[in-house]
Amino acid sequence: MSTILRAMTRDGSARAYVINSTDIVNQAVNYHNTSPTATALLGRLITATSVMGTMLPEDGCSITVAIRGNGSAGTTLCVSDYYGNVKGYIANPCADKPLKPNGKLDVSGIVGGGILSVSKDVGDEVPYNGNIELVSGEVAEDIAQYYATSEQTPTLCALGVLVGKDYKCQASGGVFIQLLPFPDEDVITKLEENAKKLSNVSNLFDQGLSNEDVLKIALEGIEYDLFDELEVNYKCDCSRERTERALLSLGKIEVEKIFKEQKDEGKDELITLDCHFCNKKYEFTKEQALKLFNK
């Protein structure tokens, strides 16, 4: 079970989030069969997006976070709801690189240069969209830069994914700490000192530490109050109805063209649409597809 612990410093200087995302990252690995480096990339973005979802103003809102790089991974995209339930995909799940000289997975190597984009659907007619150029391609630094430039919110972001020898996620998690208006300078100083201990956050969870244990490290020397702890899941909300809308968006002429090409090649007249997030397949016969357009 993946969980997010939420807290706030007692003086109101900052709010903090700690997530153990091991289970949701492993669910993504099961769906997408990712290489070790792709697991680290997708896992970090899933972890961050889940936390960012819990910052949305109300139920029914959603957030989409995408890294659109020119490296071998292509686009990596994740979506979270207000409760932190998340789904994600990576364009090239086989993207991989040799380990860095320090023995760490080369996430920035498969990302390359590009942009980080954030889209928030909060019920307005036009969603909020923010884009920044990637700072490092390592995800955590890019998320922190997004908050600093697009939302003017100083943010400490630590993310980690430990991949085991079996290519599964052995441990995964993250820490978000955001400064609130008029923070105490002593609190800022202590947060900066404590941040050095979060450089390998996945290792902390691999050692068996709980969310609150990690929070104590992040807020050492600072009084705080716990807010709540949420259970979060990898949750794909695809459905046949949504897939029907995607099919209709192709247009009747294009769909008829596909069926004609299949018939000319002696193939079954069948259109199959896959969900990017969970790989579920939805099949439409010619009769079913044309019936949708006639409706």
Secondary structure, 3 states (H helix, E strand, C coil): CEEEEEEEECCCCEEEEEEECHHHHHHHHHHHCCCHHHHHHHHHHHHHHHHHHCCCCCCCCEEEEEEEECCCCCEEEEEEECCCCEEEEECCCCCCCCCCCCCCCCHHHHHCCEEEEEEEECCCCCCEEEEEECCCCCCHHHHHHHHHHHCCCCEEEEEEEEECCCCCEEEEEEEEEEECCCCCHHHHHHHHHHHHHHCCHHHHHHCCCCHHHHHHHHCCCCCEEEEEEEEECECCCCCHHHHHHHHHHHCHHHHHHHHHHHHHCCCCCEEEEECCCCCCEEEEEHHHHHHHHHC
